[in-house]
Amino acid sequence: MNNEWQDLPTMQDVARAQYEGWEIKAMNMALTEWFSWDGRAWNVNAKFRGRPRQPAKITVTSECWRNIITAALAYTSTGKGMIAPWQRFPAGDITGEVEE
């Protein structure tokens, strides 16, 4: 997915991006930081930029468990636990981002 910001120099560009559900930011000429545009006002002296809406992501951890008989590894959601012959193997935990 394209996450590069694109300049939206005209009202028509902003309207198209809004219609397509883009994430839009604005910067008033008096400010030096971009802020999320609420979609209600147009200011000819402001700068606008947009990009296709990015999927929301969350960080998750999969807990690693080791079978003490076969040495096979298995993963569960955090806090789910497993019973014998499985023992917790924290060194094998995997943490990463997934789409919400």
C-alpha positions as a Markdown table, in Angstrom:
| # | Residue | x | y | z |
|---|---|---|---|---|
| 1 | Met | 0.0 | 0.0 | 0.0 |
| 2 | Asn | 1.2 | 3.5 | -0.8 |
| 3 | Asn | 2.0 | 5.4 | 2.3 |
| 4 | Glu | 3.7 | 8.4 | 0.7 |
| 5 | Trp | 2.0 | 11.8 | 1.3 |
| 6 | Gln | 0.9 | 13.6 | -1.9 |
| 7 | Asp | 0.4 | 17.4 | -2.1 |
| 8 | Leu | -3.2 | 18.4 | -2.6 |
| 9 | Pro | -2.8 | 21.9 | -4.1 |
| 10 | Thr | -6.4 | 22.6 | -5.1 |
| 11 | Met | -9.8 | 22.4 | -3.5 |
| 12 | Gln | -10.7 | 19.8 | -6.1 |
| 13 | Asp | -7.7 | 17.7 | -5.2 |
| 14 | Val | -8.7 | 17.8 | -1.5 |
| 15 | Ala | -12.4 | 17.0 | -2.3 |
| 16 | Arg | -11.3 | 14.0 | -4.5 |
| 17 | Ala | -9.1 | 12.7 | -1.7 |
| 18 | Gln | -11.8 | 13.2 | 0.9 |
| 19 | Tyr | -14.3 | 11.4 | -1.4 |
| 20 | Glu | -11.9 | 8.5 | -1.8 |
| 21 | Gly | -11.5 | 8.2 | 2.0 |
| 22 | Trp | -7.9 | 9.4 | 2.2 |
| 23 | Glu | -6.2 | 10.5 | 5.3 |
| 24 | Ile | -5.8 | 14.3 | 4.9 |
| 25 | Lys | -3.5 | 16.7 | 6.8 |
| 26 | Ala | -3.4 | 20.5 | 6.7 |
| 27 | Met | -0.9 | 23.2 | 7.7 |
| 28 | Asn | -1.8 | 26.8 | 8.2 |
| 29 | Met | 0.8 | 29.1 | 6.9 |
| 30 | Ala | 1.3 | 30.5 | 10.4 |
| 31 | Leu | 2.1 | 27.0 | 11.8 |
| 32 | Thr | 5.0 | 24.6 | 11.1 |
| 33 | Glu | 3.3 | 21.3 | 11.9 |
| 34 | Trp | 0.8 | 19.2 | 10.0 |
| 35 | Phe | -2.5 | 18.4 | 11.7 |
| 36 | Ser | -5.3 | 16.1 | 10.8 |
| 37 | Trp | -7.9 | 17.9 | 8.7 |
| 38 | Asp | -11.4 | 17.6 | 10.1 |
| 39 | Gly | -13.0 | 17.9 | 6.7 |
| 40 | Arg | -15.1 | 21.0 | 7.5 |
| 41 | Ala | -13.1 | 24.0 | 6.4 |
| 42 | Trp | -11.1 | 25.1 | 3.4 |
| 43 | Asn | -8.5 | 27.8 | 3.6 |
| 44 | Val | -6.8 | 29.0 | 0.5 |
| 45 | Asn | -3.8 | 30.0 | 2.5 |
| 46 | Ala | -3.3 | 26.5 | 4.0 |
| 47 | Lys | -1.3 | 23.6 | 2.6 |
| 48 | Phe | -3.0 | 20.2 | 2.3 |
| 49 | Arg | -1.5 | 16.8 | 1.7 |
| 50 | Gly | -3.1 | 13.3 | 1.7 |
| 51 | Arg | -2.5 | 9.6 | 1.3 |
| 52 | Pro | -4.7 | 6.5 | 1.0 |
| 53 | Arg | -5.9 | 5.6 | 4.5 |
| 54 | Gln | -3.5 | 3.2 | 6.2 |
| 55 | Pro | -4.8 | 0.1 | 7.8 |
| 56 | Ala | -4.8 | 0.3 | 11.6 |
| 57 | Lys | -2.2 | -1.9 | 13.2 |
| 58 | Ile | -1.8 | -3.4 | 16.7 |
| 59 | Thr | 1.2 | -5.1 | 18.3 |
| 60 | Val | 0.6 | -8.7 | 19.4 |
| 61 | Thr | 2.8 | -11.3 | 21.1 |
| 62 | Ser | 2.5 | -15.0 | 20.5 |
| 63 | Glu | 3.8 | -17.1 | 23.4 |
| 64 | Cys | 6.0 | -20.0 | 22.6 |
| 65 | Trp | 5.5 | -23.4 | 24.3 |
| 66 | Arg | 7.9 | -26.4 | 24.0 |
| 67 | Asn | 6.8 | -30.0 | 24.1 |
| 68 | Ile | 9.2 | -31.7 | 26.6 |
| 69 | Ile | 8.8 | -35.0 | 24.9 |
| 70 | Thr | 9.1 | -34.2 | 21.2 |
| 71 | Ala | 10.7 | -30.7 | 21.4 |
| 72 | Ala | 8.0 | -29.4 | 19.0 |
| 73 | Leu | 7.1 | -25.8 | 19.4 |
| 74 | Ala | 3.6 | -24.3 | 19.6 |
| 75 | Tyr | 2.3 | -20.8 | 19.9 |
| 76 | Thr | -0.7 | -19.4 | 21.8 |
| 77 | Ser | -2.2 | -16.0 | 22.4 |
| 78 | Thr | -0.6 | -14.2 | 25.4 |
| 79 | Gly | -1.9 | -15.7 | 28.7 |
| 80 | Lys | -3.7 | -18.7 | 27.2 |
| 81 | Gly | -1.3 | -21.3 | 28.6 |
| 82 | Met | -1.0 | -25.0 | 27.8 |
| 83 | Ile | -0.9 | -28.2 | 30.0 |
| 84 | Ala | 1.7 | -30.9 | 30.2 |
| 85 | Pro | 3.8 | -32.0 | 28.4 |
| 86 | Trp | 4.1 | -28.4 | 27.3 |
| 87 | Gln | 6.4 | -26.0 | 29.1 |
| 88 | Arg | 6.7 | -22.2 | 28.6 |
| 89 | Phe | 9.6 | -21.2 | 26.3 |
| 90 | Pro | 9.8 | -17.4 | 26.6 |
| 91 | Ala | 12.9 | -17.2 | 24.3 |
| 92 | Gly | 10.8 | -18.3 | 21.4 |
| 93 | Asp | 8.1 | -15.6 | 21.8 |
| 94 | Ile | 7.3 | -13.6 | 18.7 |
| 95 | Thr | 6.1 | -10.0 | 18.8 |
| 96 | Gly | 4.9 | -8.2 | 15.7 |
| 97 | Glu | 2.3 | -5.9 | 14.1 |
| 98 | Val | -0.9 | -7.1 | 12.5 |
| 99 | Glu | -3.8 | -5.3 | 10.9 |
| 100 | Glu | -6.6 | -4.5 | 13.4 |
